[in-house]
């Protein structure tokens, strides 16, 4: 094996800027060694020409529920009495009740393959399927977590398995039958999480994080215990303030909104990521900023479910790191999530360039909207998952994707507009190659296992549809 591989595109976006005339030098262990020109290649280097392509850092999907891909497009109609997040959950429970461990593996592989085809190189899988279909533990209580990890490894995707705690249906609520595969006791959860951490501690491109589902599913006492056990060891992710109803229920139980409660009890930190965080007061956003907590926004899911518009300009003004997630898999396109974050604000305010006006007052040093959103889709997502990388800097993993410069969506792109066009214009059809840890897992739009993955997923879909009859 050669000591280095040089990936030589027509243009490259690395270390926060676009350049031409240089390639990405990668060590045999898959780390970035630097940006060099073709005429200064170390002896024995393998050169991979990427003529007519741009090379960009791989995208991070910081929040995913893979099994929800199973009912994509099948829960879009209006039910009697209206359709909300809470009625949508009944469709989700049906999919959760259906999948066997083998089905979960096949659905996850297809979902991860789709992610790779859109330039995603790292995923945070917020995983809360733990029990069998009768709500009983498997002999291996991490079986379903391991199936999802195996699916990611099969496809070649970097994964942080965010193992979710789910202890109750809500304050003073009886257990929900549709959630029976989610429930564990606090003691079981912590033991199973630690077992999973130990098993994958030395596994390449696999990490584990803690994910107390939400304050409605995990009471405050247990939330604090999980956060304390995770602090400094692993990322901590939780859903919060996605719906105003969640805020009201939390206030009824604790006398405070979810974010205020988390702030008052020391759960917000640099290692914490809040999923959604839409319905916050200005003071709560300031508390998030002060604690250096990340917010993972999921614009596609949030508009699909009618959650509301995340006030991204507030986050930008306060310096809150924002990442993106595909969440319910209604659509898998992190760059689309980036552009919609800005577009939602434009619709709300009937103006353009909302984030451009909010980032900072110093026009001489302000970055473009596109560059800021691209960083959210890459470096911020990696950091939220506790991963080093996302910028193709020296020493970072060589996780990247290439875009066809002849694709009509970005035809005519130049160095000055590369980041902006990536966010606001680039179509999924332009993405041709994807590498994780320096290894190509998608080449010219093809994955080695693509046809098998598609075939097996079609079989699961057929049986899922037949289950409705």
N, C-alpha and C positions, 0 to 999 in steps of 0.2 A: 504494500500500500504506500503510495507517495506521501511524503511528509505534509504536502500542502495541495489544495485544490484552489484554482482561481476561477471564479465565476465572473465572466466578462460580458456585461450587458452594454447596451448603447447609452443608457443613463442609469444612475443609481441614486436612491435616497437613503442616506445613512448618516448617523450622528446628527440628525436634525436638519440636514440640508441636501439639496440635489446637486449632483456632480456628473460630469461626462469625462471620458477618457481614462477612467480607472475601473478596476474590478474588485470584487470582494475576495480577499485571500482567507482561506479557511484551513485550520489545522486538521490533522487526521482524527482528532477527537471531536471535531465539529464546532470549534470555537473560532470566532473572528480574530484573525491575526493582523488585519489592517486593510487599507484601501491602497492598491498599487496599480501602476500602469503596466501594460503588457510587456514593455521593454525592460522592466526591472523584476521579472519573475524569478524567484529562487530556483536553482537547478533541481530538476526532478519533479517540478510542479506539474500536476495535471491541469490543463486548461479546458474549461467548458465554455464554449462560445454561446452567447445569448443574443445574437444579432437581431436587431429589430425589436428588442424587449427592454423594458425598464425593470429594475430590481428594487423591491421595497421591503421594509421590515414586515414580518408576519403579523397578522392581526390576532388580537386576544379576545376571546369570547368569555367574559368574566362571570356569566350567569346562564346556565343551561339546565333544562329538564328534558333529557333526550326522549323519554317515553312519550311525551306529549306530541311528538311528531306523528304518532299513530293516528290522531284524529284531526290532523290539519284539514281545514276547509269543511269540516263536518259539524262544526258547532257555530256556524255563522248566521243561521236564521233566527228570527225572533220567536220566542216561545210565548205562550199565553201569559198575560200579566206583565210582559216586559222581559228584557234580557240584560243581565248585569254580570259582573264578576262572580257574584254569588251563585247565579244559575249556571254559569259556565263551569263552575267547579263540579257540578254533577256530571257533566260530560267527561271531565278529567278523571273523576273517580271510576267511571266505567272503563276507561282505558287502563287505569291502574289495576283494576280487578282482573283484567283479561290476561295480561302478559305472564307467561311462564318464564323461568330463568333463561331458557333457550330463546324465547321470543324477545326478551329484553336485550339479549346480546345482538340479535339480528336487527332490531329497531335501532339500537345504539350505533351499530356499525354503519347503517345507512345514513343516520343523522350525522355522524362524524365524517363520513365520506362527503356529504353535501357541504359540511363546514370547510373541509379541506379545499373543495372545488371553488370556494369563495375567498380563499386566501387566509383562512384561519389556521394558525399553527399551535395555539394553546387554548384549552377550554377549562373552565371551572364548572364541573358538573355538580350541581346542588341536588344531592341524591337522597330521596326520602322513601324509597321502596325497600323495606327490610324484611317483612314477613311473607309467609305463603298466602295463597288466596283465601284461606280460612282464618288468617290473622295469627297463625302459629309460627314460632321460630323455626328456621331451617336448622339442620344439624350443624352446618357452618353458618353462623349468624351474619356473616359478611358476604354470603354467597352472591347476593344481587349487586352489592358494591363491586365485587370482584368480576362479575360479568361485564359491568360497564367499563371497568379498567381494562379488561381483556379486549373489549371492542375497540377502545382507543388505541391500544398497542397494536392491534391487528391492522388498523388503518394507518398508524404511524403518527398519530396526533399526540402532542404533549398534553397531559391531563393532571389537574388538581382535583381529586375527588373530595368534594365538600360534603362530608357525611352529616346528614341532617338529623337533628333531634326533634321529635314530635311526641309530646306527652299527653295532650288533651285536645278536645275540639274547640275549647274556648272557656272563658270564665263562666262557671256554673252551668256548663253545657254537658249533656250526656255524651259518651263516646259516639262518634259518627261511624255508621257501618261502612261508608265509603272510604274511611281512613284506617281501616283495620290493618292494612299492610304497612302503615306508617309508624304505629305506636310501639314504643319500647318503654321500659322503666328507666329512670335516670341512671340507675346503677348499670343496667344492661348497655345503655347507650355509651357511657364512658368506657366501659370495658371493651366493647366492640370497636369503638374509635381507636383506643390504644392498640388493640390487636392489629387493626388495619395499618396504623402508623408503623408498627414494628415489622409487619410483613413486607411493606414496600419501601422501607427506609433506604435500601441500596438499589432499588429498581430505577433504571434510567428513564427519565422523562415522566415519572410518576411521583406525585406528592399527594399529601392528604391534609385536609383542613377541617375545622369544626364549623357546623352550621346549625345553631339553634334556630329553628324554622322562623319563628316570629314570637312576639310577646303573647299572642293569643294561643299559641301552641306550646309554649315553654314558659311556665310561671317565673316570676322574677328571681326567686331563690335559686332555681336551677339554672336560669340564664346567667346569673352571677358566677355560679360554680363552673359552668362550661367556659365562660370568658376568662376566668382566673386560670383554669387549666391550660387554655390555649395561648395565653399572653406570652409573647416572646418565643413561642415554639412553632406556631402554625397560624395561618390566616383564620379569621373569624368572620363569617358572613351571616347576615340575617335579613329577612324581608321586614320592611318597616314603612308605615304610613303610605301604603299603596292606595288605600281607600279611606275616605273620611269616616266610614263606619268602624274601621279598626281603631282610629283615634278615639272615637266616642266610647267604644267598649273598654279601651285601656283607661280612659279617664274615669269611667264608672268603677273600675276595679281598683285602681291605684291613686286616683286623684290627679294624675298627670298624663300628658300625651306620651306616646312611645319614645320619641327622641329625647324629650326632657327627662324621662325616667332613666334612659340609658346614660345620659350625661351625668345625672345626679348620682348614679351608682358606679361610675368609673368604667363603663363598658365601651365607651367610645375611645378609640386609640388609633395610632398609625397602622396597626395590624387589623383593624376592623373595616369591613365594607358593608354599607347599608344598601340594600337592594330597593330600588324605586325612590323612596324618600321624597315623595311628591308634595304631600300636604303638610308642610312645615311652616312655622312662623319665622319671621326674620331672626328672632332671638335664637331659635333652634338651629337655623343654618349657621349662625355665628358660633354656636357651641360645636357644631360639626367641624367648622373650619379651625377653631382653636385646638381641637384634639387631633387634627391632621387625619381625620377619618376620610375614607374614600366613599363616594356614592357611585353605585353602578346603575345606570339608567338603561331601560329597555324600551326605547321609543316605539318599536313595532308592536310589542305586546301591549304597551300602555295605551296605544290608540286603538288596538284591536279590542281590548276589554273595556274601553271607556274610562280608564283610570283617572285621566287628567293629564295636564301638561307640566312636565318637570321644568321649574324656573331656572334653566341653565345659566341665564345671565347673572342670577344671584350667586350661584356657585362660582362663576368665573370672577366676579368682582371680589369675592372673599378668598379666592385661591383654593377652593375645595377641589381635590383631584376627582375627575369623573372618568369612569370606564363605561364600556358597553356590554350588553348581554343579549342573546337571542331568546332567552327565557322559554316561552311556550312553543317555539319553533313554527309559529304561524308563517314566518318567512325567515330565512337564514341569509343575512346580508349585513355585516357589521358596518360597512361603509354607508349603506342606506340608513342605518340607525343614526350614524353621524350626521348625515345631511338633514334627516328629519328632525333632529334635535333643534337645529337652527330654523328649519321651515315651520315647525310648530309655533315657535315664538313669533315668526313673521305673520302667521295667520292670526295669532292672538292680538298682536299689537298693530297690525295693518301697516307695518314698516318693513324695511329690509336691513340686513346686516346688524341684527340685534346683538349677537355676540361680539361683533367687531366694535360696537360702541361701549361694551361693558368690560372688556378685559383689563385695560388700564388707560390712563389719561395721556401717557407719554407716547405720542404718535411716532416718535423717532425710533423707538425700540419695540413697539408692539408687533407681535407676529400676526400673520393672516389668520382668518377664521379657519381656512382649510388646514393649515399647519397645526393649529391648536386641536382641532377635531381629530386629525390623524394621530397626534400624540395620545389622545384619549383612547383611540382604537388600538394602540400598540403598547407603548411604554406604561401608560397608566393601568391598562388591563393586566399586563404582566406583573406589575407591582402589587395590584390588588390580590393576585393569586400567590403572592409570596415568591415570585419567580424573578430571577435576574435576567434582564434582556429586554427586547422590544425596540431597540434602537440601532442594532448592528454596530455597536461600538466595540473596540478592541476588548477581548476577554468575554464578551457576551456570546451566547449560543447563536450559531448561524441559522436562525429561523427566518425564512423569507418567502416571498412570492414574486413571480414575474408577471408583467402585463404586456400584452401584445400592442406595440405602438401603432400598428396598422388597424387595430380594432376601431370601428367607427365612433365608438363612444369617447375615445380620447385622441382621435386622429388630429395631428398637429400640435400635440402637447410639447411644451418646452421646459427647460429647467426651472424657470421662474414659476411656472404654473403646475408643476408635477404634483405637489402635495394637494393643492386646491382641486385639481382635476381628478385626482384619486378619490377624494371625498365626494365632490359634487357631480362628477360625470361618469366615472369609471363603471362600466357594466360588468356583470359576472362573466360574460362571454370573453372579456379581455384577459382573464386570468388563465395562465398557461402552465406554470410550474409552481410547485410548492416544496420547500425543503424544511426539515426539522432536524436540528443538530447537524446541519451540513449535509444531510442525506435527502436526496430527492424522493418524495413520496407521491408526487404528481408530476408527470412529464408530458409536456405538450397536451395537457388536458386529460391524460389517461392515468388511471390507477391500476396497478397490477391485479388487484382483486375486485375491480369495479363491477364486472358482470356477475360474479358470484354474489356479491353483496346485494346488488339490485334484485337478482332472482330470489334470494332468500327473503328479502323484505317484501316482495310482491306476495309471496306465500303467506306471510304473517298478515298482510293487509286483507287478503281474501278471507282468511279465517275470521279476522276481526269483523268484517262486514257480515259474514254469515252468522255471527253471533247475535246480530240484531234481528234476524228472521225468527 
